[in-house]
Amino acid sequence: MTYKPEEFNEIPFQSNSVHTFRQIYAVIYLMKKENMMFKDAIKKAVEYFPRVNAFPSIYDKCCRKLASDKKEFLDWYENGLIIEKLEDELNPAEHDLKIFKELLE
């Protein structure tokens, strides 16, 4: 199942980093499903998270918590390495990985 933008705040991630995973999922969804560029996807994602009121918050989740910078995040995305890197960097539950895998299929 792929979650739509109006469902981003309800994605049932099981890991402790639920907010981080929801925001990363939103950015990836917008890039993949709506063909947005990274920067535009982050700007749009902010609209779906009422408690997040700034671009840097979501940017940090993608580019500092997961990857070390924007270039690395984009390289991973473009080369199909997001799942592997999520496992390596954030240690998500198997259930959470499945949610990302379904999005990226």
C-alpha positions as a Markdown table, in Angstrom:
| # | Residue | x | y | z |
|---|---|---|---|---|
| 1 | Met | 0.0 | 0.0 | 0.0 |
| 2 | Thr | 1.2 | 3.4 | -0.9 |
| 3 | Tyr | 0.1 | 6.2 | 1.4 |
| 4 | Lys | -1.2 | 9.4 | -0.2 |
| 5 | Pro | -0.2 | 13.0 | 1.0 |
| 6 | Glu | -3.3 | 13.4 | 3.2 |
| 7 | Glu | -2.3 | 10.2 | 5.0 |
| 8 | Phe | 1.4 | 11.1 | 5.7 |
| 9 | Asn | 0.6 | 11.9 | 9.4 |
| 10 | Glu | -1.1 | 8.6 | 9.8 |
| 11 | Ile | 1.6 | 6.2 | 8.4 |
| 12 | Pro | 1.8 | 3.5 | 11.0 |
| 13 | Phe | 5.6 | 3.3 | 11.4 |
| 14 | Gln | 6.6 | 1.2 | 14.4 |
| 15 | Ser | 10.1 | 2.6 | 15.0 |
| 16 | Asn | 10.9 | 5.3 | 17.5 |
| 17 | Ser | 11.7 | 7.7 | 14.7 |
| 18 | Val | 8.1 | 7.8 | 13.4 |
| 19 | His | 8.2 | 11.6 | 12.6 |
| 20 | Thr | 11.5 | 11.3 | 10.8 |
| 21 | Phe | 10.2 | 8.3 | 8.8 |
| 22 | Arg | 7.0 | 10.1 | 7.9 |
| 23 | Gln | 8.8 | 13.1 | 6.6 |
| 24 | Ile | 11.4 | 11.2 | 4.7 |
| 25 | Tyr | 8.5 | 9.1 | 3.2 |
| 26 | Ala | 6.7 | 12.3 | 2.2 |
| 27 | Val | 9.8 | 13.7 | 0.4 |
| 28 | Ile | 10.4 | 10.4 | -1.5 |
| 29 | Tyr | 6.7 | 10.1 | -2.3 |
| 30 | Leu | 6.6 | 13.6 | -3.8 |
| 31 | Met | 9.8 | 13.0 | -5.8 |
| 32 | Lys | 8.7 | 9.6 | -7.1 |
| 33 | Lys | 4.9 | 9.9 | -7.6 |
| 34 | Glu | 4.6 | 13.6 | -8.4 |
| 35 | Asn | 8.0 | 14.0 | -10.1 |
| 36 | Met | 9.1 | 16.9 | -7.9 |
| 37 | Met | 12.7 | 18.0 | -7.6 |
| 38 | Phe | 14.1 | 17.5 | -4.1 |
| 39 | Lys | 13.9 | 21.1 | -3.0 |
| 40 | Asp | 10.3 | 21.4 | -4.2 |
| 41 | Ala | 9.3 | 18.1 | -2.5 |
| 42 | Ile | 10.6 | 19.4 | 0.8 |
| 43 | Lys | 8.7 | 22.6 | 0.4 |
| 44 | Lys | 5.5 | 20.7 | -0.4 |
| 45 | Ala | 6.1 | 18.2 | 2.4 |
| 46 | Val | 6.1 | 21.0 | 5.0 |
| 47 | Glu | 2.5 | 21.7 | 4.1 |
| 48 | Tyr | 1.5 | 18.2 | 5.2 |
| 49 | Phe | 3.1 | 18.4 | 8.7 |
| 50 | Pro | 1.4 | 21.2 | 10.6 |
| 51 | Arg | 3.9 | 21.0 | 13.5 |
| 52 | Val | 6.8 | 21.5 | 11.1 |
| 53 | Asn | 6.8 | 25.1 | 10.1 |
| 54 | Ala | 10.2 | 25.3 | 8.3 |
| 55 | Phe | 12.0 | 23.9 | 5.3 |
| 56 | Pro | 15.1 | 23.1 | 7.4 |
| 57 | Ser | 13.3 | 20.6 | 9.6 |
| 58 | Ile | 12.4 | 18.2 | 6.8 |
| 59 | Tyr | 15.7 | 18.9 | 5.0 |
| 60 | Asp | 17.6 | 17.9 | 8.1 |
| 61 | Lys | 15.7 | 14.6 | 8.4 |
| 62 | Cys | 16.7 | 13.7 | 4.8 |
| 63 | Cys | 20.1 | 15.2 | 4.6 |
| 64 | Arg | 21.6 | 15.0 | 8.1 |
| 65 | Lys | 19.7 | 12.2 | 9.9 |
| 66 | Leu | 19.7 | 9.8 | 7.0 |
| 67 | Ala | 22.4 | 11.0 | 4.6 |
| 68 | Ser | 25.3 | 13.3 | 5.3 |
| 69 | Asp | 24.1 | 15.9 | 2.7 |
| 70 | Lys | 21.8 | 16.6 | -0.2 |
| 71 | Lys | 24.1 | 15.1 | -2.8 |
| 72 | Glu | 24.4 | 11.8 | -0.9 |
| 73 | Phe | 20.6 | 11.6 | -0.4 |
| 74 | Leu | 20.0 | 12.2 | -4.1 |
| 75 | Asp | 22.7 | 9.7 | -5.1 |
| 76 | Trp | 21.0 | 7.0 | -2.9 |
| 77 | Tyr | 17.6 | 7.9 | -4.3 |
| 78 | Glu | 18.7 | 7.8 | -7.9 |
| 79 | Asn | 20.7 | 4.6 | -7.5 |
| 80 | Gly | 18.0 | 2.7 | -5.6 |
| 81 | Leu | 19.9 | 2.6 | -2.4 |
| 82 | Ile | 17.4 | 4.3 | -0.1 |
| 83 | Ile | 16.2 | 1.0 | 1.5 |
| 84 | Glu | 19.7 | -0.2 | 2.2 |
| 85 | Lys | 20.7 | 3.1 | 3.6 |
| 86 | Leu | 17.6 | 3.4 | 5.8 |
| 87 | Glu | 18.6 | 0.0 | 7.3 |
| 88 | Asp | 22.2 | 1.0 | 7.8 |
| 89 | Glu | 21.6 | 4.5 | 9.2 |
| 90 | Leu | 18.3 | 4.4 | 11.0 |
| 91 | Asn | 17.7 | 0.8 | 11.9 |
| 92 | Pro | 14.0 | 0.7 | 11.2 |
| 93 | Ala | 11.6 | -2.2 | 12.1 |
| 94 | Glu | 11.0 | -4.7 | 9.3 |
| 95 | His | 7.4 | -3.4 | 9.1 |
| 96 | Asp | 8.7 | 0.1 | 8.4 |
| 97 | Leu | 11.1 | -1.1 | 5.7 |
| 98 | Lys | 8.1 | -2.8 | 4.0 |
| 99 | Ile | 6.3 | 0.6 | 3.8 |
| 100 | Phe | 9.3 | 2.2 | 2.1 |
| 101 | Lys | 9.7 | -0.8 | -0.2 |
| 102 | Glu | 6.1 | -0.6 | -1.4 |
| 103 | Leu | 6.6 | 3.1 | -2.1 |
| 104 | Leu | 9.7 | 2.5 | -4.1 |
| 105 | Glu | 8.5 | -0.4 | -6.2 |
